[in-house]
Amino acid sequence: MEAYRRSDAVEVTARCDADPKRVAEAAEACGAAAYTDHRDMLAAEPLDIVCILTPPASRLQIVADVAAAGRAILIEKPMATTRADAEEMRRLCDAAGVPLSYGASYRHLPALKQARALIADGAIGDVILLREDFVGGRGPASRAALPPWHYPEGGIGGTGMGLVDHGVHLIDAFAWLADSPIAWASGRGNRSGDALETEYAILGLANGATGHLLYEDGAWPTQLPAEGQFSWGASWDADGYHPGGAWQTNPGSIHIHGTRGALRIFHYAHALYLTDADGTRQIVLDGDPAPDHFRAQIDAFAAELRSGTPPGTGADAGIAALTVLEAIYASAGRNVAIECQT
């Protein structure tokens, strides 16, 4: 909401939440109408875009209703809890002629955008390895899985900083940064309702690069007091939301290794470092830090709608991310081939 307020391209005119108190407070804060049923909102409001930010398990019916009403859709990550549901969302929107944009918000973070440009320009040579890990927290008792109304029991799930709810960002970002689809995957992910374990994924990109993800937010951190980065942007970790403008001992970061250099991307902290034969140097970034990437995302979608251009990040990106997640869960440690979509 804070990011949308900064937008010159859109105006928030209505909000919907099943909790009457919550939606009333939020709507009052942004001067919008409040609803507790999205169908009432669709019937009453002349909306151009509906942003579906509800838990993934609830979204298929909402997409069906919004598509039937002829409104453009921005849908959060992960797109659904199964690839089949995501494909049905795409079918519904295609049949109704409704644009569907997937909320791959990391693509709008300045540090990642600049990193992608550097990779495309050959600054680090051919990409060999992309990796992210988050290991920390306050011990096993401090972690909690997202509830079954968010991720139904027996299906994909886990914690907010785990493979599904957070790692889905990196699955999309790795393929986008390297400009190459993921061709195979293996690993282990938590299932909703089961005991929580360490999660990991090994991803094979079609261009020969390897991706590595490792998540465990029920451990104790190993970072030393002098380690860390000043975070200019808002961020999320095992301790929850951080508004930014403070030192973080363990800020999120992405490592990209190439044949001629490497990049360290502090995506929320709004910092980017390039290391090559000339040493390590910080790269100047354009744009504002998180949560401004949500403004950039909605602005891009609004521009696409005005010009009649299909969404730059459409349903195919969300389906691809879920395809990889399902391959990881099915792998039991084995490599599972994935049909690449160009």
Phi, psi and chi 1 to 4 in degrees:
 res  aa     phi    psi   chi1   chi2   chi3   chi4
   1 MET       -  -41.6  -79.2  -55.8  -53.3      -
   2 GLU   -61.0  -40.4 -163.5   59.4   39.4      -
   3 ALA   -68.0  -42.5      -      -      -      -
   4 TYR   -63.8  -31.2  -74.3    4.9      -      -
   5 ARG   -62.9  -27.1  -74.0  175.0 -177.7  170.2
   6 ARG   -82.7   -6.4  -58.8  175.7 -167.3  171.7
   7 SER   -80.2  136.5  173.4      -      -      -
   8 ASP   -93.3   -2.6  -65.0  -34.7      -      -
   9 ALA   -97.2  -26.0      -      -      -      -
  10 VAL  -135.6  160.0  -60.1      -      -      -
  11 GLU  -131.7  130.0  177.8 -175.2   -1.7      -
  12 VAL   -78.7  116.6  177.3      -      -      -
  13 THR  -111.3  -15.4   57.0      -      -      -
  14 ALA  -154.3  150.4      -      -      -      -
  15 ARG  -133.6  150.0  -73.9 -170.8   59.2  142.7
  16 CYS  -135.6  134.1 -178.9      -      -      -
  17 ASP  -154.7  143.1 -166.8  -64.8      -      -
  18 ALA   -66.5  -19.1      -      -      -      -
  19 ASP   -91.4  108.8 -177.0  -25.9      -      -
  20 PRO   -58.8  -41.0  -21.4   32.7      -      -
  21 LYS   -66.9  -43.6 -177.0  175.1 -175.6  -66.6
  22 ARG   -64.0  -46.4  176.4  173.4  176.1  153.7
  23 VAL   -70.4  -33.0   72.6      -      -      -
  24 ALA   -64.7  -43.8      -      -      -      -
  25 GLU   -65.3  -43.9  -69.1  173.3   -9.8      -
  26 ALA   -67.6  -41.3      -      -      -      -
  27 ALA   -66.7  -39.7      -      -      -      -
  28 GLU   -63.3  -37.4 -176.7  179.3    0.7      -
  29 ALA   -64.9  -28.6      -      -      -      -
  30 CYS  -114.0    9.7   63.4      -      -      -
  31 GLY    67.1   36.4      -      -      -      -
  32 ALA  -115.0  161.9      -      -      -      -
  33 ALA   -74.1  149.6      -      -      -      -
  34 ALA  -114.6  136.8      -      -      -      -
  35 TYR  -137.9  151.5  -64.2   86.3      -      -
  36 THR  -109.3   -1.5   55.4      -      -      -
  37 ASP  -134.9  122.1 -170.3  -47.6      -      -
  38 HIS   -64.3  -26.2   65.9  -83.2      -      -
  39 ARG   -69.1  -36.0  -69.6  159.5  -66.0 -165.4
  40 ASP   -65.0  -40.1  -66.2  -22.6      -      -
  41 MET   -63.3  -45.1 -178.3  179.8   71.9      -
  42 LEU   -62.4  -36.1  -68.8  169.0      -      -
  43 ALA   -73.5  -30.0      -      -      -      -
  44 ALA   -98.6  -24.9      -      -      -      -
  45 GLU  -110.4  135.8  -61.1  -72.2  -22.1      -
  46 PRO   -82.7   72.0   30.8  -33.6      -      -
  47 LEU   -86.6  144.2  -54.1  169.4      -      -
  48 ASP   -94.5  -39.0  -65.2  -49.1      -      -
  49 ILE  -130.0  137.2  -59.5  171.8      -      -
  50 VAL  -116.4  121.4  174.7      -      -      -
  51 CYS   -95.1  117.8  -59.9      -      -      -
  52 ILE   -98.0  105.8  -59.1  177.9      -      -
  53 LEU  -117.1   16.8  -43.1  176.7      -      -
  54 THR   -76.9  169.0   61.5      -      -      -
  55 PRO   -55.7  143.9  -28.2   36.4      -      -
  56 PRO   -53.7  -34.5  -27.3   35.1      -      -
  57 ALA   -65.1  -19.1      -      -      -      -
  58 SER   -96.3   -3.4   67.6      -      -      -
  59 ARG   -83.8  -27.1  -67.6 -176.5 -170.2  151.6
  60 LEU   -59.6  -47.5  178.8   55.1      -      -
  61 GLN   -66.2  -36.8 -175.9   58.6   54.9      -
  62 ILE   -65.3  -43.4  -62.2  174.3      -      -
  63 VAL   -59.5  -42.8  166.9      -      -      -
  64 ALA   -59.2  -43.1      -      -      -      -
  65 ASP   -69.3  -42.0  -65.6  -24.2      -      -
  66 VAL   -68.9  -41.2  176.9      -      -      -
  67 ALA   -62.9  -41.0      -      -      -      -
  68 ALA   -62.9  -29.2      -      -      -      -
  69 ALA   -83.2   -5.5      -      -      -      -
  70 GLY    77.9   25.4      -      -      -      -
  71 ARG  -102.8  140.3  -46.2  -64.1  170.3   81.8
  72 ALA   -65.4  149.4      -      -      -      -
  73 ILE  -126.5  133.2  -63.7  170.2      -      -
  74 LEU  -111.9  121.0  172.6   68.0      -      -
  75 ILE  -116.1  135.8 -168.8  163.6      -      -
  76 GLU   -72.6  171.0 -107.1  -66.5  -13.2      -
  77 LYS   -92.9  156.4   59.4   80.2 -160.8  167.9
  78 PRO   -63.2  154.5   26.5  -33.8      -      -
  79 MET   -58.7  -36.0 -168.4  169.3  163.2      -
  80 ALA  -157.7 -174.1      -      -      -      -
  81 THR   -94.6  -10.8   56.4      -      -      -
  82 THR  -141.9  153.5   66.4      -      -      -
  83 ARG   -62.2  -37.4  173.7 -179.4  173.5  174.0
  84 ALA   -60.7  -42.7      -      -      -      -
  85 ASP   -65.0  -39.8  -81.8    1.9      -      -
  86 ALA   -64.4  -40.6      -      -      -      -
  87 GLU   -66.2  -34.4  -70.7  176.2  -24.5      -
  88 GLU   -67.3  -37.4  176.1   64.5    5.6      -
  89 MET   -60.0  -45.4  -68.3  175.6 -174.8      -
  90 ARG   -61.3  -42.5  179.3  175.7   60.5 -174.7
  91 ARG   -62.7  -44.0 -172.1 -164.6   67.4   77.5
  92 LEU   -61.2  -43.1  -71.3  165.8      -      -
  93 CYS   -71.5  -39.4  -69.9      -      -      -
  94 ASP   -62.2  -42.5  -73.6  -11.1      -      -
  95 ALA   -65.0  -34.2      -      -      -      -
  96 ALA   -88.8   -5.8      -      -      -      -
  97 GLY    69.1   31.9      -      -      -      -
  98 VAL  -104.7  126.7  166.8      -      -      -
  99 PRO   -65.1  135.5  -19.2   32.2      -      -
 100 LEU  -125.0  114.5  175.3   60.6      -      -
 101 SER  -107.0  132.8 -177.8      -      -      -
 102 TYR   -91.8  133.4  173.3   60.1      -      -
 103 GLY   -79.1   63.6      -      -      -      -
 104 ALA   -83.8   71.4      -      -      -      -
 105 SER   -65.7  -23.5   61.0      -      -      -
 106 TYR   -61.2  -25.9  -88.5   36.0      -      -
 107 ARG   -64.9  -15.7  -62.1 -170.2 -175.1 -164.4
 108 HIS  -104.8    4.3  -62.9  -85.8      -      -
 109 LEU   -77.6  128.4  -73.6  162.7      -      -
 110 PRO   -53.9  -38.9  -29.3   37.0      -      -
 111 ALA   -65.2  -38.6      -      -      -      -
 112 LEU   -72.8  -38.6  -91.7   81.8      -      -
 113 LYS   -61.7  -43.2  -69.2  171.3   66.2  177.0
 114 GLN   -69.0  -38.2 -175.4   61.7   41.7      -
 115 ALA   -61.4  -42.9      -      -      -      -
 116 ARG   -62.7  -40.1 -173.8  172.5 -169.1 -105.2
 117 ALA   -64.8  -40.5      -      -      -      -
 118 LEU   -64.2  -42.1  -72.6  169.2      -      -
 119 ILE   -62.6  -44.4  -66.7  168.2      -      -
 120 ALA   -63.0  -31.4      -      -      -      -
 121 ASP   -81.4   -2.7  -72.8  -17.3      -      -
 122 GLY    83.3   18.5      -      -      -      -
 123 ALA   -62.5  -29.3      -      -      -      -
 124 ILE  -117.9   13.3   63.9  170.1      -      -
 125 GLY    74.9 -150.9      -      -      -      -
 126 ASP   -76.9  136.2  -63.9  -29.4      -      -
 127 VAL   -71.8  129.4  175.1      -      -      -
 128 ILE  -104.5  -43.8  -60.4  170.5      -      -
 129 LEU  -147.1  135.2  173.6   65.7      -      -
 130 LEU  -122.8  134.2  -52.9   97.0      -      -
 131 ARG  -148.8  149.2   60.8 -171.8  177.4   92.2
 132 GLU  -145.6  139.4 -171.1 -150.8   50.8      -
 133 ASP  -140.2  149.9   63.5   72.3      -      -
 134 PHE  -133.9  111.9 -176.1   87.4      -      -
 135 VAL  -129.0  117.6  179.2      -      -      -
 136 GLY   175.6 -153.0      -      -      -      -
 137 GLY   109.2 -156.9      -      -      -      -
 138 ARG  -127.9   34.1  -55.5  -67.1  -64.6  175.8
 139 GLY    95.7  169.3      -      -      -      -
 140 PRO   -57.0  -34.6  -25.5   34.4      -      -
 141 ALA   -71.0  -15.4      -      -      -      -
 142 SER   -86.1  -15.4   67.6      -      -      -
 143 ARG   -92.3  150.7   65.9 -177.9  175.1 -175.5
 144 ALA  -144.6  132.6      -      -      -      -
 145 ALA   -71.5  150.4      -      -      -      -
 146 LEU   -64.7  143.3  -67.8  163.9      -      -
 147 PRO   -70.1  164.8   24.4  -33.0      -      -
 148 PRO   -64.7  -22.5   18.6  -30.6      -      -
 149 TRP   -74.0  -12.3   45.9  -97.8      -      -
 150 HIS   -91.7  -53.4 -156.7  106.5      -      -
 151 TYR  -128.0  107.9  -67.5  109.8      -      -
 152 PRO   -57.8  145.2  -26.2   35.5      -      -
 153 GLU   -58.0  139.0  -70.0 -170.8    0.3      -
 154 GLY    93.7  -18.7      -      -      -      -
 155 GLY  -101.8 -169.8      -      -      -      -
 156 ILE   -59.5  148.9   62.1  172.6      -      -
 157 GLY  -176.5 -144.7      -      -      -      -
 158 GLY   113.2 -158.5      -      -      -      -
 159 THR   -92.6  172.8   69.5      -      -      -
 160 GLY   -67.1  -21.1      -      -      -      -
 161 MET  -110.3   26.6  -76.7  -57.9  -63.4      -
 162 GLY   -98.7 -167.2      -      -      -      -
 163 LEU   -63.9  -38.7 -178.1   62.5      -      -
 164 VAL   -82.2  -57.3  173.0      -      -      -
 165 ASP   -75.4  -26.7 -148.5   62.2      -      -
 166 HIS  -111.5  -47.1  169.0   70.3      -      -
 167 GLY   -59.7  -23.2      -      -      -      -
 168 VAL   -60.5  -29.8   69.5      -      -      -
 169 HIS   -59.5  -45.2  -86.0  -52.1      -      -
 170 LEU   -74.4  -33.3  -78.3  -57.9      -      -
 171 ILE   -57.7  -45.3  -70.7  170.0      -      -
 172 ASP   -69.0  -45.2  174.8   78.0      -      -
 173 ALA   -65.8  -38.5      -      -      -      -
 174 PHE   -59.9  -47.9  -77.6    2.1      -      -
 175 ALA   -64.4  -37.8      -      -      -      -
 176 TRP   -70.3  -44.4  179.3   72.8      -      -
 177 LEU   -62.9  -43.2  -73.2  164.2      -      -
 178 ALA   -86.1   -5.9      -      -      -      -
 179 ASP    53.9   46.5 -164.8   23.7      -      -
 180 SER  -153.1  133.0  177.7      -      -      -
 181 PRO   -70.5  161.5   26.0  -34.0      -      -
 182 ILE   -85.3  124.8  -64.9  170.5      -      -
 183 ALA   -97.9  -27.6      -      -      -      -
 184 TRP  -152.2  160.2   58.5  -96.5      -      -
 185 ALA  -152.5  151.1      -      -      -      -
 186 SER  -149.8  163.5   65.6      -      -      -
 187 GLY   152.9 -157.4      -      -      -      -
 188 ARG  -149.5  131.0 -179.6  176.3   71.6 -168.5
 189 GLY  -128.0  153.9      -      -      -      -
 190 ASN   -76.5  142.2  -75.5  -45.3      -      -
 191 ARG  -102.1  140.6  -68.7 -165.8  175.3  -85.0
 192 SER   -60.1  128.9 -176.2      -      -      -
 193 GLY    96.2  -17.0      -      -      -      -
 194 ASP   -91.6  164.9  -69.9   -6.6      -      -
 195 ALA   -61.3  141.5      -      -      -      -
 196 LEU   -78.9  136.1  -64.6  171.5      -      -
 197 GLU  -130.6  169.8  -62.0 -178.9  -55.8      -
 198 THR   -63.3  136.5  -60.2      -      -      -
 199 GLU  -111.9  146.7  -61.0  178.0  -66.9      -
 200 TYR  -153.4  162.3   70.0   92.4      -      -
 201 ALA  -150.4  139.8      -      -      -      -
 202 ILE  -113.4  125.7  -53.9  -63.7      -      -
 203 LEU  -120.0  130.3  -48.9  171.8      -      -
 204 GLY  -104.2  115.1      -      -      -      -
 205 LEU   -83.5  153.8  -80.4   65.7      -      -
 206 ALA   -62.9  -25.0      -      -      -      -
 207 ASN   -85.1    5.2   65.0   -1.0      -      -
 208 GLY    98.1  -10.2      -      -      -      -
 209 ALA   -72.4  159.5      -      -      -      -
 210 THR  -118.3  139.6  -60.5      -      -      -
 211 GLY  -110.8  145.7      -      -      -      -
 212 HIS  -136.9  128.6  177.0 -101.7      -      -
 213 LEU  -126.7  139.3  -59.3  173.1      -      -
 214 LEU  -144.2  125.0  175.0   65.4      -      -
 215 TYR  -134.2  130.2  -59.3  116.0      -      -
 216 GLU  -156.8  102.4  173.7   53.4   80.9      -
 217 ASP  -105.0   18.5   56.1    1.9      -      -
 218 GLY  -114.7   26.3      -      -      -      -
 219 ALA  -111.3 -176.7      -      -      -      -
 220 TRP  -104.7  141.4  -71.3   89.9      -      -
 221 PRO   -72.8  158.1   27.7  -34.8      -      -
 222 THR  -111.9    1.5   56.9      -      -      -
 223 GLN   -63.4  142.3  -77.4   72.1   27.7      -
 224 LEU   -91.8  158.7  -57.8  175.0      -      -
 225 PRO   -55.0  -32.8  -27.1   35.4      -      -
 226 ALA   -81.9   -9.2      -      -      -      -
 227 GLU   -82.4  159.9  -65.7 -178.9   36.4      -
 228 GLY   128.9 -165.6      -      -      -      -
 229 GLN  -156.1  141.3  176.8   80.1   23.5      -
 230 PHE   -71.9  126.1 -173.6   87.5      -      -
 231 SER   -98.2  114.9  178.5      -      -      -
 232 TRP   -79.8  -22.4  -67.3  101.3      -      -
 233 GLY  -111.4  165.2      -      -      -      -
 234 ALA   -65.5  151.3      -      -      -      -
 235 SER  -153.0  169.6   62.4      -      -      -
 236 TRP  -131.6  138.8  -67.4 -100.7      -      -
 237 ASP  -150.9 -165.2   63.2   20.0      -      -
 238 ALA   -62.0  -22.2      -      -      -      -
 239 ASP   -90.4   -0.6  -63.5  -37.3      -      -
 240 GLY   109.4 -148.6      -      -      -      -
 241 TYR   -91.1  138.6  172.4   76.3      -      -
 242 HIS  -123.9  128.7  -56.8  -81.8      -      -
 243 PRO   -73.1  -12.7   25.5  -33.4      -      -
 244 GLY    95.7  174.4      -      -      -      -
 245 GLY    75.2   33.5      -      -      -      -
 246 ALA  -154.5  164.0      -      -      -      -
 247 TRP   -75.7  136.4 -173.5  -95.1      -      -
 248 GLN  -123.3  128.0  -79.4 -168.9  -95.4      -
 249 THR   -70.2  -32.9  -57.8      -      -      -
 250 ASN  -132.8   65.5 -173.1   21.7      -      -
 251 PRO   -72.8  149.0   28.9  -34.1      -      -
 252 GLY   -61.6  139.8      -      -      -      -
 253 SER  -152.7  154.7   68.0      -      -      -
 254 ILE  -119.5  134.2  -58.1  165.1      -      -
 255 HIS  -108.2  131.3  -53.5 -106.8      -      -
 256 ILE  -128.5  121.1  -55.0  179.3      -      -
 257 HIS  -110.7  131.1  -53.8  -91.6      -      -
 258 GLY  -124.6 -178.6      -      -      -      -
 259 THR   -74.6  -18.6   53.6      -      -      -
 260 ARG  -124.6    0.0  -67.0 -155.2  -54.1  -89.6
 261 GLY   178.3 -173.4      -      -      -      -
 262 ALA  -148.6  155.7      -      -      -      -
 263 LEU  -123.6  140.0  -65.4  169.1      -      -
 264 ARG  -117.6  115.4 -178.3   80.7  180.0  -88.5
 265 ILE  -108.7  110.6  -51.1  167.9      -      -
 266 PHE   -93.5   88.6  -69.5   94.1      -      -
 267 HIS   -65.5  -41.1   42.3  -74.8      -      -
 268 TYR   -86.7  -34.0  -74.0  139.1      -      -
 269 ALA   -71.7  -11.5      -      -      -      -
 270 HIS    68.9   52.5 -163.8   61.2      -      -
 271 ALA  -146.6  146.4      -      -      -      -
 272 LEU  -141.5  132.6  174.2   64.1      -      -
 273 TYR  -125.1  137.7  -63.3   88.7      -      -
 274 LEU  -115.0  128.6  168.0   64.1      -      -
 275 THR  -119.2  128.3  -61.8      -      -      -
 276 ASP  -150.6 -160.2   57.6   16.7      -      -
 277 ALA   -62.8  -19.4      -      -      -      -
 278 ASP   -90.6    1.3  -64.1  -35.0      -      -
 279 GLY   108.7 -163.7      -      -      -      -
 280 THR  -109.8  134.0  -60.9      -      -      -
 281 ARG  -145.1  150.8   54.1 -156.9  177.7  -85.6
 282 GLN   -86.1  138.8 -173.0  167.4    2.0      -
 283 ILE   -98.3  130.9  -55.6  -61.4      -      -
 284 VAL   -70.1  135.4  176.1      -      -      -
 285 LEU  -109.0  142.4  -61.3  175.7      -      -
 286 ASP   -92.3  154.0  -66.1  -33.8      -      -
 287 GLY    90.1  171.2      -      -      -      -
 288 ASP  -100.0  154.7  -66.4  -32.7      -      -
 289 PRO   -74.4  175.1   27.1  -34.2      -      -
 290 ALA   -57.2  141.7      -      -      -      -
 291 PRO   -92.7   20.0   35.4  -36.9      -      -
 292 ASP   -64.3  -18.8 -165.8   66.4      -      -
 293 HIS   -63.2  -24.3   59.7  -52.0      -      -
 294 PHE   -71.6  -33.7  -68.2  117.4      -      -
 295 ARG   -65.7  -45.8  178.7 -153.9   55.0   78.9
 296 ALA   -59.8  -36.8      -      -      -      -
 297 GLN   -67.4  -46.4  178.2  174.4  -98.4      -
 298 ILE   -71.6  -33.3 -161.9   69.6      -      -
 299 ASP   -63.1  -41.8  -77.2    1.9      -      -
 300 ALA   -63.6  -41.7      -      -      -      -
 301 PHE   -66.4  -41.5 -170.5   30.3      -      -
 302 ALA   -61.8  -40.6      -      -      -      -
 303 ALA   -64.5  -39.1      -      -      -      -
 304 GLU   -63.9  -40.7  -69.8  158.7   -6.1      -
 305 LEU   -65.4  -41.1  -68.0  176.4      -      -
 306 ARG   -65.3  -35.9  -71.8 -167.3  177.9   94.0
 307 SER   -89.7   -7.3   66.2      -      -      -
 308 GLY    75.2   18.9      -      -      -      -
 309 THR   -87.3  137.7  -55.5      -      -      -
 310 PRO   -59.6  151.0  -22.7   33.2      -      -
 311 PRO   -54.6  133.4  -26.3   35.4      -      -
 312 GLY   -63.7  -32.2      -      -      -      -
 313 THR  -120.2   92.4  -50.9      -      -      -
 314 GLY   -96.2 -166.7      -      -      -      -
 315 ALA   -60.1  -30.2      -      -      -      -
 316 ASP   -59.1  -35.6  -72.2   -8.8      -      -
 317 ALA   -66.7  -41.3      -      -      -      -
 318 GLY   -67.2  -38.4      -      -      -      -
 319 ILE   -67.5  -39.9  -67.4  169.0      -      -
 320 ALA   -61.6  -42.4      -      -      -      -
 321 ALA   -63.9  -41.3      -      -      -      -
 322 LEU   -68.8  -33.7  -83.2  167.2      -      -
 323 THR   -60.8  -43.0  -59.1      -      -      -
 324 VAL   -66.5  -44.3  173.8      -      -      -
 325 LEU   -58.3  -45.3  -84.8  174.5      -      -
 326 GLU   -65.2  -34.0  -69.8 -170.9  -10.2      -
 327 ALA   -65.6  -40.1      -      -      -      -
 328 ILE   -61.6  -46.5  -66.6  166.1      -      -
 329 TYR   -66.4  -32.4  -86.4   78.4      -      -
 330 ALA   -81.5  -13.5      -      -      -      -
 331 SER   -73.5  -35.0   71.2      -      -      -
 332 ALA    50.0   39.8      -      -      -      -
 333 GLY    89.1   -6.3      -      -      -      -
 334 ARG   -94.3  155.5  -61.7  174.7  -70.0  104.5
 335 ASN   -72.6  132.1  -65.6  -12.6      -      -
 336 VAL  -117.6  120.4  174.5      -      -      -
 337 ALA   -68.9  144.7      -      -      -      -
 338 ILE  -125.6  133.2  -64.1  168.0      -      -
 339 GLU   -71.8  117.1 -178.2  179.9  -12.6      -
 340 CYS   -75.1  139.2  -61.5      -      -      -
 341 GLN  -116.4  123.8  -64.7 -173.9   10.2      -
 342 THR   -93.1      -   57.5      -      -      -
